[in-house]
Amino acid sequence: GTAAWRAQLLHKSNTITMTNEKLTSTAAVLLLALSASLTTIGAFSPTPLNRLTNQRSLIVKYDAPSSSSVVSPLGLQRRIVYEKESNQTGLFMSEDDDDGEANEIDNDGEETASTEQSSSDVEADAAAQISSYKSSLNPRRSFSSSSSSRPGSSAITPLDVTMKFGGSSLANSERVDRVAHLIQDRIRPPPNEDGTPSDEIPVRPRAVICSAMGKTTNSLLSAGEMALEGRVDVEALRTLHLGTCRDFDLPERTREDVEKLLDECEDMLNGVRLIQELSPKSLDQLVSYGERCSVRIMAARLNQIGVPAQAFDAWDVGVVTDDNYGDAKLLPSCIESIRDRFSSRIDPNVVAVVTGFIGHNTKGRITTLGRGGSDLTATAIGAALKVDEVQVWKDVDGILTADPRLVKNAVPVSKVSYDEASELAYFGAQVLHPIAMQPALKANIPVRVKNSYNPSAPGSVIDKIGNPERMVTAITCKRNVKLLDIHSLNMLGAYGFLGAVFADFEKHKCSVDVLASSEVSVSVTLDKKQHEEDITELCNDLSKFAEVELHRDRAILTLIADVKRSSDVLATVFRSFSAHGVQVEMMSQGASKVNISFIVREDQIDDAILNLHSCFFEGSCDVGMIEGGELLADK
């Protein structure tokens, strides 16, 4: 180890005692390696030994093997218990007899007590005991109860987490370094400025999921387009990634790995240039190089600053998808596959730095997960490992009450429900994509959104409950949408009208954002992603049996609100709209029961949001708030 330590092997008492000014888990592991008969301890996670780092000595009582025969470690029934004795923690290991006392072993190492159990029975019992104690010694369990911790020892049990960092958090070498130290500080929170211990709960990152550095994905897409035009240029990518390696003086092995990936990327682009084809399958492989370079750099930097880490491509930790290149979905077996890979191949005390956004299909081909893919990787791994929390690190202080680019007084929301977060994301807020939250939702694991530029901010927690006492959670909007009004030309109650309308929508692959309907009319919104020619053809087909009006330059204003209090919410909203001349052309309350949407002209959307935010979040409502059916002036 790094400090002087002393060990004594006392055959008569079958104990090893190690004394150290500050016992380290590394030294403890070295001690356990001194005897082959102690290898059973190696079957346990070394994490519990970290609980002893503030102790002055470690005592191991062991069973010496017979000098004339080889004894399987599983052939010795052992128990491990933590005890408090004279401010000294002992780790005791002994063979049990029927009376519950340890058998004695003579100086020659021969066992003097006899047993009636057969060798196979003993081994089976030992295996069962070991399995039982491995379960009871879960690294996430606290050993700081009054019966097992000495005064002054830490009573904080680390949280198991997965941490995801996006491209803006890893934009350059400075940001990579900051994120690496951020991870280090979450594992071992530094003391407060006055020297007192930090109150922050430490974490154990089971996985750190990284996106490509900065705008690397966009650069790779542009490089693909250039290759189709006959030009291949990856110098900007080399400058960013190899320059970061040089800035940190990363090991030669890391630089070679990164350079090999960049060479492979350039070779692929030359192939695209020659055959003049870039299929969805090839495009997925092309964009994967960004994440694959990123994790190798991050893992190397973490190791440099003393955080044990190892880089993994997502498929190496069990991320398996379908064959839908460009927008692949995780297979149902993926969670179990991830769990198996982590339990069998990855040390829980080593940070697994994993590529986000990408995976393998069952044929071993690289696929990408589409929008929110890196977030999905983080929640899927978190669900598989049953972590305490999934942390998604972005460039804002969590989920905000409105877009801060428009509303300067927007504030973070401490808690939101999964339903609320899904609606916010769908209607334009920069939150996790609804698909990305599904694994966490199914496993009932909270997701915390935090700011990598301001790590001290508490962030926002997404869970099943949210904050039910809040009237309005947030305000968001979608701009540049089209409003389509469809009126039946047939008699009232004509059969099949709605079926005919949506059959045409399916035919032209046009999706609907917001809908309001009656027996003879339907109003829907179409977002800017719809192709203009598809909308024109849709209107032509609908005109065969309906009167169609298309209104452009509209916007959707959405309140994420408690619909149980919708009367008060709507009363305040319409008072504000009326006072400021905002004309509502359509309104819809979602089936999720957490959103109320209004369609207004796009040139009115900014003022509408500012006025409503002032009413619901800033305590200054120029038309007065309605609560409980009563007018509360200028609340």
Residue pairs with C-beta under 8 A, 6 or more apart in sequence:
1 20
1 24
1 26
1 27
1 30
2 24
2 26
3 20
3 21
3 22
3 24
3 27
4 20
5 18
5 19
5 20
5 27
6 18
6 19
6 20
7 16
7 17
7 18
7 31
7 34
8 16
8 17
9 16
9 34
10 16
10 17
11 64
11 107
11 109
12 107
13 61
14 61
14 62
14 63
14 64
14 105
15 59
15 60
15 61
15 62
16 31
16 34
16 35
16 59
16 60
16 62
17 57
17 58
17 59
18 27
18 28
18 31
18 57
18 58
19 56
19 57
20 27
20 56
20 57
21 56
22 53
22 54
23 52
23 53
23 54
23 55
23 56
23 57
23 58
24 53
25 46
25 49
25 50
25 52
25 53
28 46
28 49
28 52
28 58
29 46
29 49
31 58
31 60
32 38
32 39
32 41
32 42
32 60
35 62
35 64
36 65
36 73
37 62
37 63
37 64
37 65
37 71
37 73
37 76
38 60
38 62
38 93
39 73
40 73
40 74
40 76
40 78
40 93
40 130
41 60
41 80
41 93
43 73
43 130
43 134
44 80
44 133
44 134
44 137
45 134
45 137
45 139
45 348
45 349
46 349
47 139
47 348
47 349
48 82
48 137
48 139
48 143
49 91
51 82
51 143
52 58
52 89
52 91
54 150
54 152
54 153
54 154
55 88
55 89
55 150
56 88
57 88
58 89
58 90
58 91
59 88
59 90
59 91
59 92
60 91
60 92
60 93
61 92
61 93
61 94
61 102
62 93
62 94
63 76
63 78
63 93
63 94
63 95
63 103
63 105
63 111
64 105
64 109
65 71
65 109
66 109
66 110
66 111
67 108
67 109
67 110
72 123
74 123
74 126
74 127
74 130
75 119
75 122
75 123
75 126
76 95
76 126
77 95
77 96
77 122
77 125
77 126
77 129
78 93
78 94
78 95
78 126
78 129
78 130
79 92
79 93
79 94
79 96
79 129
79 133
80 91
80 92
80 93
80 133
80 137
81 92
82 89
82 90
82 91
82 143
82 148
83 89
83 90
83 92
83 148
84 147
84 148
84 149
84 150
87 150
87 151
89 150
94 102
95 102
95 103
96 102
97 103
97 113
97 115
103 111
103 112
103 113
104 112
104 113
105 111
105 112
106 112
115 122
117 125
139 204
139 348
140 157
140 158
140 160
140 204
140 388
141 157
142 155
142 157
143 149
144 153
144 154
144 155
144 156
144 157
149 155
156 201
156 202
158 187
158 201
158 202
158 203
158 204
159 201
159 202
159 203
159 204
159 387
159 388
159 389
160 203
160 204
160 206
160 385
160 386
160 387
160 388
160 389
161 186
161 203
161 204
161 205
161 206
161 382
161 387
161 388
161 389
161 390
161 391
162 205
162 206
162 207
162 208
162 209
162 378
162 379
162 381
162 382
162 385
162 387
162 390
162 391
163 183
163 186
163 203
163 205
163 207
163 208
163 209
163 378
163 391
163 393
164 208
164 209
164 210
164 211
164 356
164 374
164 375
164 377
164 378
164 390
164 391
164 392
164 393
165 179
165 208
165 209
165 210
165 211
165 393
165 452
166 211
166 374
166 393
166 394
166 395
167 211
167 212
167 213
167 214
167 215
167 216
167 217
168 175
168 214
168 394
168 395
169 175
169 179
169 393
169 394
169 395
169 452
169 453
170 176
170 179
170 210
170 211
170 212
170 213
170 214
170 294
170 298
171 213
171 214
171 215
172 213
172 214
172 240
172 244
173 243
173 244
173 247
173 248
175 452
176 213
176 244
176 248
176 297
176 298
176 301
177 248
177 301
178 452
179 298
179 393
179 452
180 298
180 301
180 302
180 304
180 305
180 307
181 305
182 393
182 452
182 455
183 205
183 208
183 302
183 307
183 351
184 302
184 305
184 306
184 307
185 455
186 200
186 202
186 203
186 205
186 455
187 202
187 203
187 204
187 205
187 307
188 202
189 198
189 200
189 201
189 202
190 198
191 197
191 198
192 198
203 389
203 391
204 348
204 349
205 351
206 342
206 348
206 352
206 381
206 382
206 385
206 387
207 317
207 342
207 351
207 352
207 353
207 354
207 378
207 381
207 382
207 385
208 298
208 302
208 309
208 351
208 352
208 353
208 354
209 354
209 355
209 356
209 374
209 377
209 378
209 381
210 291
210 294
210 295
210 298
210 353
210 354
210 355
210 356
210 374
211 217
211 290
211 291
211 294
211 356
211 357
211 374
212 220
212 287
212 290
212 291
212 293
212 294
212 357
213 240
213 241
213 244
213 290
213 293
213 294
213 297
214 240
216 237
216 240
216 290
216 293
216 294
217 287
217 290
219 236
219 237
219 290
220 237
220 265
220 286
220 287
220 289
220 290
221 283
221 286
221 287
223 232
223 233
223 234
223 237
223 269
223 286
224 269
224 272
224 278
224 283
224 286
226 232
226 233
227 269
227 270
227 272
227 273
227 278
228 272
228 273
228 276
228 277
228 278
230 273
231 273
232 266
232 269
232 270
232 273
234 262
234 265
234 266
234 269
237 262
237 265
237 289
238 262
241 258
241 262
241 293
241 297
242 255
242 258
242 259
242 262
244 297
245 254
245 255
245 258
245 297
245 300
246 255
248 297
248 300
248 301
248 304
250 297
250 300
250 301
250 304
251 300
254 296
254 297
254 300
257 296
258 293
258 296
258 297
261 289
261 292
261 293
261 296
262 289
262 293
264 289
265 286
265 289
268 282
268 285
268 286
269 286
272 278
272 282
272 286
278 286
279 325
280 325
280 326
281 325
281 365
283 325
283 326
284 325
284 326
284 328
284 358
284 365
284 366
284 367
284 368
285 365
285 366
287 357
287 358
287 368
288 355
288 357
288 358
288 366
288 368
291 314
291 355
291 356
291 357
291 358
291 374
292 313
292 355
292 358
294 355
295 311
295 312
295 313
295 353
295 354
295 355
296 311
298 309
298 311
298 353
299 309
299 310
299 311
299 351
299 353
300 309
300 311
302 308
302 309
302 351
302 353
303 309
307 351
308 347
308 349
308 350
308 351
309 350
309 351
309 352
309 353
310 346
310 350
310 351
310 352
310 353
311 353
312 346
312 352
312 353
312 354
312 355
313 354
313 355
313 358
314 354
314 355
314 356
314 358
314 359
314 360
314 377
315 358
315 359
315 360
315 364
315 366
316 341
317 338
317 341
317 342
317 346
317 352
317 354
317 381
318 334
318 337
318 338
318 339
318 340
318 341
318 342
318 384
319 330
319 334
319 337
319 338
319 358
319 359
319 360
319 377
319 380
320 330
320 331
320 333
320 334
320 337
320 359
320 360
320 361
320 362
321 328
321 329
321 330
321 331
321 334
321 359
321 360
321 361
321 367
321 369
322 328
322 329
322 331
322 361
322 367
323 361
323 362
323 363
323 365
323 367
324 367
325 367
325 368
326 368
326 370
327 368
327 369
327 370
327 371
328 359
328 361
328 367
328 368
328 369
328 370
329 369
330 359
330 369
330 376
330 380
330 439
331 337
331 362
334 380
334 384
335 380
335 383
335 384
335 439
336 384
338 380
338 381
338 384
338 385
339 384
339 385
342 348
342 352
342 381
342 384
342 385
346 352
354 377
354 381
355 377
356 373
356 374
356 375
356 377
356 378
357 368
357 369
357 373
357 374
357 377
358 366
358 367
358 368
358 369
358 373
359 366
359 367
359 368
359 369
359 377
360 366
360 367
361 367
369 376
369 377
371 433
371 435
372 432
372 433
372 435
372 436
373 436
375 392
375 432
375 433
375 436
375 437
376 433
376 435
376 436
376 438
376 439
378 390
378 391
378 392
378 436
379 390
379 432
379 436
379 437
379 438
379 439
379 440
379 445
379 447
380 439
382 389
382 390
382 439
382 440
382 443
382 445
383 439
383 440
383 442
383 443
383 445
384 439
386 443
386 445
387 445
388 445
389 445
389 446
389 447
389 448
390 440
390 445
390 446
390 447
390 448
391 447
391 448
391 450
391 459
392 432
392 447
392 448
392 449
392 450
393 450
393 451
393 452
393 455
394 430
394 449
394 450
394 451
394 452
395 451
395 452
395 453
396 404
396 430
396 449
396 451
397 412
397 450
397 451
397 454
397 457
397 459
398 412
398 413
398 414
398 449
398 450
398 451
398 457
398 458
398 459
398 460
399 412
399 413
399 416
399 421
399 424
399 429
399 431
399 449
399 460
399 462
399 474
400 410
400 411
400 412
400 413
400 429
400 474
401 407
401 410
401 411
401 412
401 413
401 473
401 474
401 475
401 613
401 616
401 617
402 410
402 474
402 475
402 476
402 609
402 613
402 617
403 410
403 429
403 476
403 477
403 609
404 410
406 606
406 609
406 610
407 475
407 609
407 610
407 613
409 613
409 617
409 618
410 613
410 617
411 617
412 457
412 458
412 459
412 460
413 460
413 467
413 473
413 474
414 458
414 460
414 461
414 467
415 460
415 461
415 462
415 463
415 465
415 466
415 467
416 424
416 460
416 461
416 462
416 466
416 467
416 473
416 474
416 560
417 462
417 463
417 464
417 465
417 466
417 594
418 437
418 440
418 441
418 462
418 463
418 464
419 466
419 592
419 593
419 594
420 466
420 473
420 474
420 560
420 594
421 431
421 432
421 434
421 437
421 447
421 462
422 434
422 437
422 592
423 558
423 560
423 590
423 592
423 594
423 595
424 431
424 473
424 474
424 476
424 560
425 431
425 432
425 433
425 434
426 434
427 476
427 477
427 478
427 513
427 556
427 558
427 595
427 597
428 476
428 477
428 478
428 479
428 558
429 474
429 476
431 449
432 447
432 449
432 462
437 447
437 462
440 446
440 447
440 462
441 464
444 463
444 464
446 461
446 462
446 463
447 461
447 462
447 463
448 459
448 460
448 461
448 462
449 459
449 460
449 462
450 457
450 458
450 459
451 457
451 459
466 473
467 473
468 562
470 562
471 561
471 562
471 565
471 568
471 569
471 616
471 627
472 559
472 560
472 561
472 562
472 569
472 616
472 617
473 560
473 561
473 594
474 559
474 560
475 557
475 558
475 559
475 560
475 609
475 612
475 613
475 616
476 558
476 560
477 555
477 556
477 557
477 558
477 605
477 609
478 513
478 527
478 555
478 556
478 558
479 555
479 602
479 605
480 527
480 528
480 553
480 555
480 602
481 513
481 525
481 526
481 527
481 528
481 554
481 555
481 556
481 599
482 525
482 526
482 527
482 530
482 535
482 550
482 551
482 552
482 554
483 523
483 524
483 525
483 550
483 551
483 554
483 585
483 586
483 599
484 523
484 524
484 525
484 526
484 539
484 548
484 549
484 550
484 551
485 521
485 522
485 523
485 548
485 549
485 551
486 501
486 521
486 522
486 523
486 524
486 542
486 546
486 547
486 548
487 520
487 521
487 546
487 547
487 548
488 494
488 497
488 520
488 521
488 545
488 546
489 545
489 546
489 547
490 497
490 520
490 545
492 519
492 520
493 519
493 520
494 520
497 519
497 520
497 545
497 546
498 517
498 522
500 545
501 522
501 542
501 546
504 538
504 541
504 542
505 511
505 512
505 538
507 538
507 541
508 534
508 535
508 537
508 538
508 541
509 534
510 526
510 530
510 534
510 535
510 538
511 526
511 527
511 530
512 524
512 525
512 526
513 524
513 525
513 526
513 527
513 556
514 524
514 525
514 556
514 586
514 588
514 597
514 599
515 522
515 523
515 524
515 525
515 588
516 522
516 523
516 524
516 586
516 587
516 588
517 523
523 586
525 554
525 556
525 586
525 599
526 535
535 550
539 548
539 550
542 548
551 585
553 601
553 602
553 603
554 585
554 599
554 600
554 601
554 602
555 599
555 600
555 601
555 602
555 604
555 605
556 597
556 598
556 599
557 597
557 598
557 599
557 600
557 605
557 608
557 609
557 612
558 595
558 596
558 597
558 598
559 569
559 573
559 595
559 596
559 597
559 612
560 594
560 595
561 569
561 594
561 595
561 596
562 569
562 594
563 589
563 593
563 594
563 596
566 589
566 596
567 629
568 626
568 627
568 628
568 629
569 596
570 596
571 626
572 612
572 615
572 616
572 621
572 623
572 624
572 625
572 626
573 596
573 598
573 612
574 584
575 623
575 624
575 626
576 582
576 608
576 611
576 612
576 615
576 621
576 622
576 623
577 583
577 584
577 598
577 608
579 622
579 623
580 607
580 608
580 611
581 604
582 600
582 604
582 607
582 608
583 600
583 601
583 604
584 598
584 599
584 600
585 599
585 600
585 601
586 598
586 599
587 596
587 597
587 598
587 599
588 596
588 597
589 595
589 596
589 597
590 596
590 597
598 608
600 608
611 622
614 620
614 621
614 622
615 621
615 622
615 623
615 625
615 635
616 625
619 635
620 634
621 634
621 635
622 634
624 631
624 632
624 633
624 634
624 635
625 631
625 632
625 635
626 632
627 635
